Amino acid sequence: MTYDVVIIGAGMAGLVAAAKAASMGKRVLILSRGQGTLPLSSGCIDLWGYTLDKPRQVTLNPYNEIKKVILRNPMHPYAYVFDQINESIEFLQKVLSSCGYSLVGSIEKNQMVITALGTLRPSALVPKSMIIRNSERVERVILVGFNGYLDFYPHLLLDNLQRLSPQFFPQAKMEVKILQWGNNSTGEVLRTNFLANLFNQERFLDFFVQELKPYSLTSTLFILPPILGEQPNYQILDALTTQLNSQVIETPGLPPSLPGYRIEQGFLSFIKIHHGELRIQNQVIGFRYKNGKVTTLIARDSSGKVQEIYGKSFVLATGSFWGGGLHFENNCIFEPIFNLPVKNVNERQNLFLSSKGHPLLKSGVEVDVNLRPNPWMNLYVAGSILAHSDYTSEKNGMGVALATGYKAGGLAAENKT
Ligand SMILES: Cc1cc2nc3c(=O)[nH]c(=O)nc-3n(C[C@H](O)[C@H](O)[C@H](O)COP(=O)(O)OP(=O)(O)OC[C@H]3O[C@@H](n4cnc5c(N)ncnc54)[C@H](O)[C@@H]3O)c2cc1C
């Protein structure tokens, strides 16, 4: 069988490309070695974090910075997709709303999200469960932890939040409340997924509400770790907000991150509904071509079996060094499947990441305005494998993956060449 579009990689860029091509009625297959970085992320889509001229200053308006960066660097991935960034955001919302989830925000405004460490991070598209309304009117902040849950440090959060409080919560008193679920006499360690699944039990929901009821007032804000369900919807958040008659938020947390996982699940269910296929634990190890076009991928599954997969067009979304899309060997950076032309920023003097990012991360595959690498006519490249962007300093990782994945998926589906 020949697929219309074959996508390599199941990170944000690959999932968006697959969803876009499938929504255009194409027969889509995703081949992926493993999960992408979505379940490691905050679940917020960063479009642009800091001002170009003052890199320590949060930008209020990502759109303005993106316009500036395109003028200064016409090879930045955003330059190739500028006219489709808004469309890609609308598409993301359409996909997520089909399962009852949504992200709040736009390209024109960054919002400040409280992290699990009690710092603030800017992001453009944020889960409803992380948005604080009228922080200046909050009178009481309760940081909720669990005995035996070691992936959330409410006392550290409290310390840092108290430093922020004059500007962010000018009126609020803050305290930590640690809940004890069951007798936990064995000192069992509780995991994020375990707690998230407990909320499916009415008994646990009742316990949770009864424990917090004494603090609940409309001026109270409860801050929780990211445990409000695994599925991409806000049912648990809405139930708690109503029953406690207070604001309830969750912070982004340590990996595995459920807010990132929810976005992944939202896309996977959309792709499935549109008859797309996913083959996980399938590593693409080679390809065949004819007349300047890729015709076949060679993939190895987890049992070691090697298969040939035929397609009309292809999207490469294998991520950067982290995802496995770029390799660094013998002092050289290369793309391992197609051996595509790579911008090689081989600067290793400083191996540490800082707020300035790292020059090495600007390495990546070079493409034309239609996201095609030389010389292939039916291969499109999307996401963090693209050259000229460093998401660690630019704070645009998911934004670049979303917009380039959207364009690549659409072009691969049209396959006009
Ligand atoms: C820890 C961490 C936290 C982050 N947090 C945020 C955040 O909060 N907000 C934000 O905007 N950005 C964040 N980023 C950046 C952002 O997550 C990434 O830039 C973006 O998700 C990259 O998506 P991608 O699809 O290009 O690549 P990836 O997510 O890396 O996906 C690559 C995919 O390709 C697959 N693959 C690789 N090689 C092969 C092969 N040969 N055959 C088949 N499959 C293959 C991998 O298994 C994987 O599924 C974070 C990054 C990291 C590392």
PDBQT file of the ligand as one rigid body, heavy atoms in Angstrom, charges set to zero:
ROOT
HETATM    1  C1  LIG A 501      12.736  19.072  28.605  1.00  0.00    +0.000 C 
HETATM    2  C2  LIG A 501      12.140  20.010  27.582  1.00  0.00    +0.000 A 
HETATM    3  C3  LIG A 501      11.087  20.853  27.967  1.00  0.00    +0.000 A 
HETATM    4  C4  LIG A 501      10.546  21.740  27.033  1.00  0.00    +0.000 A 
HETATM    5  N1  LIG A 501       9.509  22.552  27.410  1.00  0.00    +0.000 NA
HETATM    6  C5  LIG A 501       8.917  23.369  26.495  1.00  0.00    +0.000 A 
HETATM    7  C6  LIG A 501       7.778  24.149  26.830  1.00  0.00    +0.000 A 
HETATM    8  O1  LIG A 501       7.309  24.105  27.952  1.00  0.00    +0.000 OA
HETATM    9  N2  LIG A 501       7.220  24.943  25.869  1.00  0.00    +0.000 N 
HETATM   10  C7  LIG A 501       7.726  25.006  24.601  1.00  0.00    +0.000 A 
HETATM   11  O2  LIG A 501       7.194  25.754  23.759  1.00  0.00    +0.000 OA
HETATM   12  N3  LIG A 501       8.804  24.267  24.246  1.00  0.00    +0.000 NA
HETATM   13  C8  LIG A 501       9.396  23.450  25.162  1.00  0.00    +0.000 A 
HETATM   14  N4  LIG A 501      10.479  22.690  24.812  1.00  0.00    +0.000 N 
HETATM   15  C9  LIG A 501      10.900  22.696  23.419  1.00  0.00    +0.000 C 
HETATM   16  C10 LIG A 501       9.901  21.885  22.593  1.00  0.00    +0.000 C 
HETATM   17  O3  LIG A 501       9.387  20.815  23.369  1.00  0.00    +0.000 OA
HETATM   18  C11 LIG A 501      10.550  21.315  21.360  1.00  0.00    +0.000 C 
HETATM   19  O4  LIG A 501      11.223  22.335  20.659  1.00  0.00    +0.000 OA
HETATM   20  C12 LIG A 501       9.484  20.735  20.426  1.00  0.00    +0.000 C 
HETATM   21  O5  LIG A 501       8.568  19.936  21.120  1.00  0.00    +0.000 OA
HETATM   22  C13 LIG A 501      10.193  19.927  19.371  1.00  0.00    +0.000 C 
HETATM   23  O6  LIG A 501       9.243  19.150  18.704  1.00  0.00    +0.000 OA
HETATM   24  P1  LIG A 501       9.691  18.244  17.483  1.00  0.00    +0.000 P 
HETATM   25  O7  LIG A 501       8.467  17.543  17.027  1.00  0.00    +0.000 OA
HETATM   26  O8  LIG A 501      10.454  19.037  16.507  1.00  0.00    +0.000 OA
HETATM   27  O9  LIG A 501      10.751  17.186  18.085  1.00  0.00    +0.000 OA
HETATM   28  P2  LIG A 501      10.645  16.089  19.215  1.00  0.00    +0.000 P 
HETATM   29  O10 LIG A 501       9.568  16.400  20.186  1.00  0.00    +0.000 OA
HETATM   30  O11 LIG A 501      12.026  15.899  19.731  1.00  0.00    +0.000 OA
HETATM   31  O12 LIG A 501      10.184  14.770  18.444  1.00  0.00    +0.000 OA
HETATM   32  C14 LIG A 501      11.043  14.047  17.606  1.00  0.00    +0.000 C 
HETATM   33  C15 LIG A 501      10.377  12.717  17.269  1.00  0.00    +0.000 C 
HETATM   34  O13 LIG A 501      11.102  12.057  16.245  1.00  0.00    +0.000 OA
HETATM   35  C16 LIG A 501      11.286  10.687  16.610  1.00  0.00    +0.000 C 
HETATM   36  N5  LIG A 501      12.462  10.184  15.882  1.00  0.00    +0.000 N 
HETATM   37  C17 LIG A 501      13.751  10.627  15.939  1.00  0.00    +0.000 A 
HETATM   38  N6  LIG A 501      14.517   9.912  15.076  1.00  0.00    +0.000 NA
HETATM   39  C18 LIG A 501      13.704   9.021  14.462  1.00  0.00    +0.000 A 
HETATM   40  C19 LIG A 501      13.900   8.025  13.465  1.00  0.00    +0.000 A 
HETATM   41  N7  LIG A 501      15.098   7.778  12.898  1.00  0.00    +0.000 N 
HETATM   42  N8  LIG A 501      12.827   7.276  13.063  1.00  0.00    +0.000 NA
HETATM   43  C20 LIG A 501      11.588   7.490  13.591  1.00  0.00    +0.000 A 
HETATM   44  N9  LIG A 501      11.361   8.437  14.541  1.00  0.00    +0.000 NA
HETATM   45  C21 LIG A 501      12.392   9.184  14.960  1.00  0.00    +0.000 A 
HETATM   46  C22 LIG A 501      11.429  10.738  18.116  1.00  0.00    +0.000 C 
HETATM   47  O14 LIG A 501      11.224   9.464  18.696  1.00  0.00    +0.000 OA
HETATM   48  C23 LIG A 501      10.324  11.747  18.446  1.00  0.00    +0.000 C 
HETATM   49  O15 LIG A 501       9.049  11.118  18.446  1.00  0.00    +0.000 OA
HETATM   50  C24 LIG A 501      11.051  21.793  25.718  1.00  0.00    +0.000 A 
HETATM   51  C25 LIG A 501      12.104  20.947  25.336  1.00  0.00    +0.000 A 
HETATM   52  C26 LIG A 501      12.649  20.071  26.252  1.00  0.00    +0.000 A 
HETATM   53  C27 LIG A 501      13.781  19.178  25.820  1.00  0.00    +0.000 C 
ENDROOT
TORSDOF 0
